[in-house]
Amino acid sequence: MGKPRIAVPMGDAAGIGPEIVAKAIASPKVFEAAECIVIGEKSIMERAVKVTGESLWTHLVQEPEEGEFKKGVLNLIDMKNLNQKQAAFGQVNGACGKAAYEYIEKSILLACAGKVDAVATTPINKESLRAGGVPFIGHTEIFGALTHTKDPLTMFETNGMRVFFLTRHVSLRDMLGLITKDRIKDYVKRCWKALKKLGITEGTMAIAGLNPHCGEHGLFGWEEVHEIIPAVEELQTEGYPVAGPIGADSVFHQAAIGKYNSVLSLYHDQGHIAAKTLDFEKTISVTNGMPILRTSVDHGTAFDIAGKGIAGEASMVEAVLLAAKYAPAFA
């Protein structure tokens, strides 16, 4: 079997996406692991190559199989939907948001058609999406809608530690209402299905606690008593290898040293802080539960440094490597 073929949408042209794509394509690690097809706009990618100082030759293709997968070649599907005047560095722009959505859409269509094995995404800007009339708040929502997947699962992988998220982009107040026994049970079952698809069949999943000291039997909150513990007990009775709730101040460390194969974080920042503190640059997002595989950097467009050529590509490289690692499971 040859190297996995990975679609890489360019991201928001006003941010660092094109720059980290150029640097990643030039990386020997990426070249050895995958065949990359960039979806973007020719003038913007060539600007990024110039800014970063990478030695890359742009090869335009209509279809992924037309790629020349050689060192120093940037294979590009040119969407011709943007120009440099619309993409001033570091500025929110609806044209950039709309174009970024179209790069993602094209990548998803290629993956669904089996023309690429996975998609590794770059940063997009929520304000630019909105200004461009895009009816989605972020990548996960776009992928869910275009693959007809209800509530895709977000998983972070950081140096072997895996974190799932019971809730994502909701306020803390709203999050509390989503911590229910039935929701936890449903998510754990879906998480286990996702892990098995990725080839992870051994080990125990930990459920993070919500309140300090997991509530101390109601002293600091009743969510553990009324919702989380009953969910864990019923899952164990049904044969699922889960443990918890385990205090959030220790469960991620325990997972990082291998005691658990994954952690179900109960809300956005609980898991994000743990993963990014462990290794910010190598925190990669994997969207599970879809018919296609998507990995992503987990940082933003960094408008403040866009165009300076100093953006680090480590996360983009890791996103492609992880896509290549798990792509055979989706073949």
Salt bridges, closest charged atoms under 4 A:
GLU35 OE1 - ARG5 NH2 2.98
GLU46 OE2 - LYS42 NZ 3.01
GLU63 OE1 - LYS115 NZ 2.95
GLU68 OE2 - HIS59 NE2 3.94
GLU102 OE2 - LYS98 NZ 2.62
GLU141 OE2 - HIS169 ND1 3.92
ASP151 OD1 - ARG168 NH1 3.86
ASP151 OD2 - ARG190 NH1 3.55
GLU157 OE1 - ARG162 NE 3.60
GLU157 OE2 - LYS325 NZ 3.21
ASP186 OD2 - ARG190 NH1 3.65
GLU216 OE2 - HIS213 ND1 3.04
GLU234 OE2 - LYS181 NZ 2.93
GLU234 OE1 - LYS185 NZ 2.79
GLU238 OE2 - LYS185 NZ 2.87
GLU238 OE1 - LYS189 NZ 2.95
ASP269 OD1 - HIS268 ND1 2.65
ASP298 OD2 - HIS272 ND1 3.62
ASP298 OD2 - LYS276 NZ 2.85
